[in-house]
């Protein structure tokens, strides 16, 4: 089969992609005797894996617990140059579409990153770790270094500019995506609980607890302190196919793979609805009668729950990904999200947008922006370097000291400054290569270009490539013989990762960096075409 044809002149949304190539001016990245230049790099595997790669896999298996690797997972060799999505190794150069499972969003050689590291090194703070939940940290006396509240201010301004219905935002920094979701869960439950207590009063709460067999717990009480219950019937609703993390709280919301479920206890206060189901999907599982009326009815609150419904007053939050990741790279549909968000607003349920994988990837800072809804809470991680729980500032009134805390959240000075550099680049950097387009505009254009090219690949391989979908730089292809496609791609210089169920047709995710180049998009499409040709030839 002839190579995939590339048109000589391509313009999308007024941007000339072909003309961009004349503006490539990249410095060499040199480590030892090895050099890589992003402007000229090509994915090319020149040799087979050697015994060292097999040894690295064996050493990992002998020293560390099993995680998500399979036998053919790639070996990443440190000490080799990296430039943009290109990763060099002893076997050749790979074009990385895994990007650390969405951790990498801007070239690590970006001047904002290099400046941040230089400032930290010059002032002896490269390895500083503080306890941001117990100490107030300021970087006022440290030239070019940013403290956690400066990062929070940058994020809070960005969120307020995008969701104008929310008057202000505040941030909580933590260590991972799953902890960002855990913080969001706790915040939802605490805010909803205290609002409920204020509205219905302690006597009604006592009746609910008696109805559900929940007892008080003996704790020493401060003079004005609240009593403590053995459990709190605060319901959370998530979606089928969701992935929100692997700690037990967020795992209760996760519903994407059986490996996440085996052997782990689940909260009885979690329900799921179909992703992209009907606009009334959340409303359909709620019993909107006031608690007092439910308590007076036959069977009370316990019967409502046993019948599969949730008393609306006890529903704390709805949690969803605007672009579903591990569940199969499924873009959210506006009608579904608008309907659920309307129910949340009407009933006082907090709406949580999980942006752990999608932040900065879809052509907007948050994928939820595409869906015409304003969340109450946003969880981020991966490309943001920190776990971040961003929420409406007015929720502060319901949070007590110690509601959530951690050891390193916001106290790893390196991570705070890398996070600041990332968001500053996404929001403000003007790269001459893209002729006035920012990185968010760039990833939207490059994602559209890649989808167009992949549709041409699908026309050439209709029996193997069954679907192309995505939003911005989060793109999925659905293929037959997925494992064979992934292995063949690795041997041809493409690093890719599957997602969703492994059925007869399985999905593969293709992640783009925000500063993706035209030449990289074209190389991805050409390489996938080559890989499918090899797979079909057996």
VEXVEX-756701 format. One line per 5 residues: number of its first residue (from 1); their letters; for each residue x, y, z of C-alpha. Coordinates in Angstrom, 1 decimal, padded with zeros to 4 digits. Layout:
N
NUM	a	X/Y/Z; ... .
REM end
This chain:
538
1	xxxxx	000.0/000.0/000.0; 001.3/003.5/-000.8; 002.1/005.8/002.1; -000.7/007.9/003.5; -000.9/011.1/001.3 .
6	xxxxx	-000.4/014.4/003.1; -002.0/017.5/001.5; 000.6/020.3/000.7; -001.5/023.2/002.1; -003.7/022.8/005.2 .
11	xxxxx	-005.7/025.6/006.9; -007.9/025.0/009.9; -009.8/027.9/011.6; -007.7/030.4/009.6; -004.5/028.9/010.8 .
16	xxxxx	-002.0/027.7/008.1; -000.6/024.4/009.5; 001.8/023.9/006.6; 003.4/027.3/006.9; 004.1/026.5/010.6 .
21	xxxxx	006.9/024.1/009.5; 009.0/027.0/008.2; 009.1/028.5/011.8; 010.7/025.5/013.5; 013.8/026.6/015.4 .
26	xxxxx	014.6/024.2/018.1; 017.9/023.8/020.0; 019.5/020.4/020.3; 018.9/018.5/023.5; 022.2/016.7/024.3 .
31	xxxxx	022.9/014.2/027.0; 026.4/012.8/026.8; 027.0/011.8/023.2; 023.3/011.6/022.4; 021.5/014.5/020.7 .
36	xxxxx	017.8/015.0/019.8; 016.2/017.9/018.0; 012.4/018.3/018.1; 012.3/020.0/014.8; 014.0/017.2/012.9 .
41	xxxxx	013.3/014.2/015.1; 011.5/011.2/013.6; 010.1/008.1/015.3; 012.4/005.3/014.2; 013.4/002.1/016.0 .
46	xxxxx	016.8/001.1/014.7; 017.4/-001.9/016.9; 015.6/-004.6/018.9; 015.4/-004.4/022.7; 018.5/-005.8/024.3 .
51	xxxxx	019.1/-007.9/027.4; 019.1/-004.8/029.5; 015.4/-004.2/028.8; 014.5/-007.7/029.9; 016.7/-007.3/032.9 .
56	xxxxx	014.9/-004.1/033.9; 011.5/-005.8/033.7; 012.8/-008.8/035.8; 014.4/-006.5/038.4; 011.1/-004.5/038.7 .
61	xxxxx	009.2/-007.8/039.2; 011.6/-009.0/041.8; 011.6/-005.9/043.9; 008.2/-004.2/043.5; 004.6/-005.2/043.8 .
66	xxxxx	002.7/-005.8/040.7; 000.8/-002.8/039.4; -000.6/-002.1/035.9; 002.3/-003.3/033.8; 001.9/-006.1/031.4 .
71	xxxxx	004.7/-008.3/030.1; 005.3/-006.1/027.0; 005.2/-002.7/028.8; 008.0/-000.4/027.5; 011.2/000.2/029.3 .
76	xxxxx	012.0/003.9/029.7; 015.8/004.4/029.8; 016.8/007.5/031.8; 019.9/009.3/030.6; 018.7/009.7/027.0 .
81	xxxxx	017.4/013.0/025.5; 013.8/013.8/025.4; 012.4/016.6/023.1; 008.6/017.3/023.0; 006.9/013.9/022.5 .
86	xxxxx	010.1/012.3/021.2; 011.9/009.9/023.6; 015.2/008.4/022.6; 016.6/005.1/023.8; 019.2/002.5/022.8 .
91	xxxxx	016.7/001.0/020.4; 015.9/004.3/018.6; 013.5/007.2/018.9; 009.9/006.8/020.0; 007.0/009.2/019.5 .
96	xxxxx	005.2/009.2/022.8; 001.4/009.3/022.7; 001.0/008.0/026.3; 002.7/011.1/027.8; 003.0/009.5/031.2 .
101	xxxxx	-000.7/008.7/031.0; -001.4/012.4/030.5; 001.2/013.9/032.9; 003.2/015.6/030.2; 001.4/018.5/028.4 .
106	xxxxx	004.2/021.0/027.5; 007.7/020.2/026.3; 009.9/019.8/029.3; 012.5/021.9/027.6; 010.1/024.9/027.7 .
111	xxxxx	011.7/028.1/028.9; 009.2/028.5/031.7; 010.3/025.2/033.2; 014.0/025.9/032.7; 013.6/029.3/034.3 .
116	xxxxx	011.7/027.8/037.3; 014.4/025.2/037.9; 017.2/027.8/037.5; 015.6/030.1/040.1; 015.0/027.2/042.5 .
121	xxxxx	018.6/026.0/042.1; 020.2/029.4/042.5; 018.3/030.1/045.8; 018.8/026.6/047.2; 015.2/025.6/047.0 .
126	xxxxx	015.3/022.9/044.4; 014.7/020.1/047.0; 012.8/022.1/049.7; 009.8/020.5/051.2; 007.6/022.3/053.7 .
131	xxxxx	004.4/021.4/055.4; 001.9/023.7/053.7; -001.0/022.5/055.9; 000.7/023.6/059.1; 003.1/026.4/057.9 .
136	xxxxx	002.3/029.5/055.9; 004.8/029.6/053.0; 005.7/032.8/051.2; 008.2/033.3/048.4; 008.2/037.1/048.5 .
141	xxxxx	011.9/037.2/049.2; 012.8/034.6/046.6; 013.3/036.1/043.2; 011.4/034.1/040.4; 010.0/031.6/042.9 .
146	xxxxx	006.3/031.1/043.5; 004.6/030.1/046.7; 001.4/027.9/046.9; -001.0/030.9/047.3; 000.4/032.5/044.1 .
151	xxxxx	-000.4/029.3/042.3; -003.8/029.2/043.9; -004.5/032.8/042.9; -003.6/031.9/039.2; -006.0/029.0/039.2 .
156	xxxxx	-008.8/030.8/041.0; -008.7/033.6/038.5; -008.7/031.2/035.6; -011.7/029.3/037.0; -013.6/032.5/037.7 .
161	xxxxx	-013.0/033.8/034.2; -014.5/030.6/032.8; -017.4/030.0/035.1; -018.8/033.5/035.7; -021.7/032.3/037.7 .
166	xxxxx	-019.3/031.4/040.5; -018.2/034.5/042.3; -014.9/033.1/043.7; -012.8/030.0/044.0; -010.4/028.5/046.5 .
171	xxxxx	-007.8/025.8/046.1; -006.6/022.8/048.2; -003.3/021.2/047.0; -002.6/017.6/047.5; -000.5/014.8/046.2 .
176	xxxxx	-002.3/013.0/043.4; -005.5/012.8/041.3; -007.2/010.3/043.6; -006.5/012.5/046.6; -007.9/015.5/044.7 .
181	xxxxx	-011.1/013.4/044.2; -011.0/012.4/047.9; -010.9/016.0/048.9; -013.8/016.8/046.6; -015.8/013.9/048.1 .
186	xxxxx	-015.2/015.1/051.6; -016.0/018.7/050.8; -019.3/017.7/049.1; -020.4/015.6/052.0; -019.4/018.1/054.7 .
191	xxxxx	-021.0/021.1/052.9; -024.2/019.2/052.2; -024.4/017.8/055.7; -024.0/021.1/057.5; -026.4/022.9/055.1 .
196	xxxxx	-028.9/020.1/055.9; -028.4/020.3/059.6; -028.9/024.1/059.5; -032.1/023.7/057.5; -033.9/020.8/059.1 .
201	xxxxx	-032.5/020.9/062.6; -031.1/018.3/065.0; -034.4/016.5/065.8; -035.0/015.6/062.2; -031.4/014.4/061.8 .
206	xxxxx	-031.8/012.2/064.9; -034.9/010.6/063.3; -033.0/009.9/060.1; -030.2/008.3/062.0; -032.5/006.2/064.1 .
211	xxxxx	-034.3/005.1/060.9; -031.0/003.9/059.5; -029.6/002.4/062.7; -026.7/004.9/062.9; -025.5/005.6/066.5 .
216	xxxxx	-023.6/008.4/068.0; -019.9/008.0/068.7; -018.4/009.1/072.0; -015.8/011.8/071.4; -014.7/014.5/073.8 .
221	xxxxx	-016.7/017.6/072.7; -015.6/021.1/072.7; -018.2/023.4/074.3; -019.7/024.4/070.9; -018.6/021.3/069.0 .
226	xxxxx	-020.9/019.0/067.0; -021.8/015.5/068.1; -020.3/012.7/066.0; -022.2/009.9/064.3; -020.8/006.5/063.4 .
231	xxxxx	-021.7/007.1/059.8; -023.2/009.8/057.7; -025.8/009.0/055.0; -024.4/011.4/052.4; -024.9/009.9/048.9 .
236	xxxxx	-022.6/010.4/045.9; -023.6/009.7/042.3; -021.1/008.8/039.6; -021.4/007.3/036.1; -020.8/003.9/034.6 .
241	xxxxx	-017.4/003.6/033.0; -016.0/006.2/035.3; -012.4/006.2/036.7; -011.8/008.5/039.6; -008.8/006.9/041.3 .
246	xxxxx	-007.8/003.9/043.4; -008.0/005.0/047.0; -011.2/003.6/048.6; -013.3/006.7/048.5; -012.7/007.5/044.9 .
251	xxxxx	-012.6/003.8/044.0; -016.3/003.6/045.2; -017.1/006.0/042.4; -014.9/004.2/039.8; -016.8/001.8/037.5 .
256	xxxxx	-014.5/001.0/034.6; -012.5/-002.2/035.1; -013.0/-005.3/037.2; -009.4/-005.1/038.5; -010.5/-002.0/040.4 .
261	xxxxx	-013.3/-003.8/042.2; -012.1/-007.2/043.4; -011.7/-007.6/047.1; -012.3/-004.0/048.2; -015.1/-002.7/050.5 .
266	xxxxx	-017.5/-000.2/049.0; -019.5/002.6/050.5; -023.2/001.9/050.7; -023.9/005.6/049.9; -022.8/005.5/046.2 .
271	xxxxx	-025.0/005.1/043.2; -024.2/005.1/039.4; -026.1/006.3/036.4; -025.3/005.7/032.7; -022.7/008.1/031.2 .
276	xxxxx	-024.3/010.3/028.5; -027.7/008.9/029.5; -030.9/010.9/029.6; -030.9/014.5/030.9; -033.1/013.3/033.8 .
281	xxxxx	-030.7/010.4/034.7; -029.9/011.9/038.2; -033.4/013.1/038.8; -034.8/009.6/038.1; -033.0/008.1/041.1 .
286	xxxxx	-034.0/010.9/043.6; -037.0/011.0/045.9; -037.5/014.8/046.2; -040.0/014.7/049.1; -038.8/016.6/052.2 .
291	xxxxx	-037.1/014.4/054.8; -039.9/015.1/057.3; -042.5/013.7/054.8; -040.4/010.7/054.0; -039.9/010.0/057.7 .
296	xxxxx	-043.6/010.0/058.3; -044.3/007.6/055.4; -044.4/003.8/055.7; -040.8/002.5/056.0; -039.3/006.0/056.2 .
301	xxxxx	-035.8/006.8/054.8; -034.7/003.1/055.0; -037.5/002.0/052.6; -036.6/004.8/050.1; -033.0/003.6/050.0 .
306	xxxxx	-034.0/-000.1/049.9; -036.2/000.7/046.9; -033.1/002.0/045.1; -033.9/005.7/045.4; -031.9/008.5/047.2 .
311	xxxxx	-033.7/011.1/049.4; -032.7/014.3/047.6; -031.8/015.9/050.9; -029.2/013.2/051.4; -027.5/013.5/048.0 .
316	xxxxx	-024.3/015.3/048.5; -022.7/015.3/045.0; -022.6/014.2/041.4; -019.1/013.4/040.1; -018.3/012.9/036.5 .
321	xxxxx	-015.6/013.4/033.8; -016.4/015.8/031.1; -014.3/013.5/028.9; -014.3/010.0/030.2; -010.7/008.7/030.2 .
326	xxxxx	-010.0/005.1/031.4; -013.6/004.2/030.5; -012.8/004.4/026.8; -012.1/008.0/025.8; -015.8/009.0/025.5 .
331	xxxxx	-016.6/012.7/025.1; -019.4/014.0/027.3; -022.6/014.9/025.6; -024.0/018.4/026.3; -027.7/017.3/026.8 .
336	xxxxx	-026.7/014.8/029.5; -024.5/017.2/031.4; -026.9/020.1/031.1; -029.7/018.0/032.5; -027.7/016.6/035.4 .
341	xxxxx	-026.3/020.1/036.2; -029.8/021.6/036.2; -031.0/018.9/038.7; -027.9/019.7/040.9; -028.7/023.4/040.9 .
346	xxxxx	-032.3/022.9/041.7; -031.7/020.4/044.5; -028.6/021.9/046.1; -026.4/018.9/045.0; -022.8/019.8/044.4 .
351	xxxxx	-021.5/019.1/040.9; -017.9/017.8/040.7; -015.9/017.9/037.5; -013.1/015.3/037.4; -010.4/017.0/035.2 .
356	xxxxx	-007.5/014.8/036.4; -006.7/013.5/032.9; -008.4/016.2/030.7; -007.1/019.5/032.1; -005.6/021.4/029.2 .
361	xxxxx	-006.2/018.6/026.7; -009.4/019.4/024.9; -008.8/022.9/023.5; -010.1/024.5/026.7; -008.5/024.6/030.1 .
366	xxxxx	-011.3/022.4/031.5; -013.1/019.8/029.4; -016.4/020.6/031.2; -016.3/024.0/029.5; -017.5/022.3/026.2 .
371	xxxxx	-020.7/021.2/028.0; -022.2/024.5/029.0; -022.2/023.8/032.7; -020.5/025.4/035.7; -019.2/022.9/038.3 .
376	xxxxx	-019.0/023.6/042.0; -015.8/021.6/042.5; -013.0/020.7/040.1; -010.4/017.9/040.7; -007.1/018.0/038.8 .
381	xxxxx	-003.7/016.3/038.7; -001.4/014.6/036.2; -000.3/017.5/033.9; -000.8/020.0/036.8; 002.1/018.4/038.8 .
386	xxxxx	000.0/018.6/041.9; -003.3/017.2/042.9; -005.7/020.1/043.0; -009.1/020.4/044.5; -010.6/023.7/043.2 .
391	xxxxx	-014.0/024.7/044.7; -016.4/027.6/045.2; -015.0/030.0/047.9; -018.3/030.2/049.7; -017.9/026.6/050.8 .
396	xxxxx	-015.3/027.8/053.3; -018.1/028.6/055.7; -018.8/024.9/056.1; -015.3/023.6/056.6; -013.7/023.1/060.0 .
401	xxxxx	-010.0/023.2/060.8; -008.6/019.8/059.9; -011.4/018.8/057.5; -008.6/017.6/055.2; -004.8/017.7/055.4 .
406	xxxxx	-001.8/016.0/054.0; 002.0/016.0/054.3; 003.3/017.4/051.0; 000.3/019.1/049.3; 001.6/022.5/048.2 .
411	xxxxx	004.8/022.1/050.3; 007.0/020.5/047.6; 008.4/023.8/046.3; 009.6/022.2/043.1; 006.1/020.8/042.2 .
416	xxxxx	004.4/024.1/043.1; 006.7/026.0/040.7; 006.4/023.4/037.9; 002.7/023.6/038.3; 002.8/027.4/038.1 .
421	xxxxx	005.0/027.2/035.0; 002.5/024.7/033.4; -000.6/026.8/034.0; 001.2/030.1/033.1; 002.3/028.5/029.8 .
426	xxxxx	-001.1/027.1/029.0; -002.8/030.4/029.8; -000.3/033.1/028.8; 002.7/031.9/026.7; 002.9/033.3/023.2 .
431	xxxxx	004.9/030.9/021.1; 006.2/032.4/017.8; 005.9/028.9/016.2; 002.1/029.1/016.4; 001.8/032.6/014.9 .
436	xxxxx	-000.3/034.2/017.7; -002.2/031.1/018.8; -002.0/030.1/022.5; -001.4/026.5/023.5; -005.1/025.8/024.1 .
441	xxxxx	-006.0/027.1/020.7; -003.1/025.1/019.2; -004.2/021.8/020.7; -007.7/022.3/019.4; -006.5/022.9/015.9 .
446	xxxxx	-003.9/020.0/016.0; -006.5/017.6/017.4; -008.9/018.5/014.6; -006.1/018.0/012.0; -005.2/014.6/013.5 .
451	xxxxx	-008.9/013.4/013.4; -009.1/014.4/009.8; -006.0/012.5/008.9; -007.2/009.5/010.9; -010.4/009.5/009.0 .
456	xxxxx	-008.4/009.0/005.9; -006.5/006.2/007.6; -009.9/004.6/008.5; -010.9/004.8/004.8; -007.8/002.9/003.9 .
461	xxxxx	-008.3/000.3/006.7; -012.0/-000.1/007.2; -011.8/-003.7/008.5; -009.4/-002.8/011.3; -009.9/000.9/012.2 .
466	xxxxx	-013.6/001.1/013.1; -013.9/004.5/014.8; -012.2/007.8/015.4; -013.4/010.2/018.1; -012.2/012.8/020.5 .
471	xxxxx	-012.1/016.4/021.6; -009.0/018.6/021.2; -005.9/016.6/021.9; -007.7/013.6/023.5; -008.4/011.2/020.7 .
476	xxxxx	-009.3/007.6/020.5; -009.2/005.1/017.8; -011.2/001.9/018.0; -009.5/-001.1/016.4; -009.8/-004.8/016.0 .
481	xxxxx	-006.9/-006.9/017.4; -006.0/-004.1/019.8; -003.1/-005.8/021.6; -001.5/-006.7/018.3; -001.8/-003.1/017.1 .
486	xxxxx	-000.3/-001.8/020.3; 002.7/-004.2/020.2; 003.3/-003.5/016.5; 003.1/000.3/017.1; 005.8/000.0/019.8 .
491	xxxxx	008.1/-001.8/017.4; 007.5/000.9/014.8; 008.3/003.8/017.2; 004.8/004.7/018.6; 004.1/004.6/022.3 .
496	xxxxx	000.3/004.1/022.7; -002.0/002.9/025.5; -005.3/001.1/025.4; -008.4/002.2/027.4; -011.9/000.9/028.0 .
501	xxxxx	-012.9/-002.7/027.7; -010.9/-005.1/025.6; -013.6/-006.5/023.4; -013.5/-007.6/019.8; -013.1/-003.9/019.0 .
506	xxxxx	-010.9/-002.0/021.6; -010.0/001.6/022.1; -006.5/003.1/022.0; -005.9/006.6/023.4; -003.8/009.1/021.5 .
511	xxxxx	-002.7/012.0/023.7; -001.3/015.2/022.2; 000.8/017.8/024.0; -000.5/021.4/024.1; 002.4/022.5/022.0 .
516	xxxxx	002.1/019.7/019.4; 003.6/020.5/016.0; 002.1/020.0/012.6; 004.9/017.7/011.6; 004.2/015.5/014.7 .
521	xxxxx	000.5/015.2/013.8; 001.3/014.1/010.3; 003.9/011.6/011.6; 001.4/010.1/014.0; -001.1/009.5/011.2 .
526	xxxxx	001.5/008.1/008.8; 002.8/005.8/011.5; -000.6/004.5/012.4; -001.3/003.8/008.8; 002.0/001.8/008.6 .
531	xxxxx	001.1/-000.1/011.7; -002.3/-001.1/010.5; -000.8/-002.2/007.2; 001.6/-004.5/009.0; -001.1/-005.9/011.3 .
536	xxx	-003.4/-006.6/008.4; -000.6/-008.4/006.5; -000.2/-010.7/009.5 .
REM end
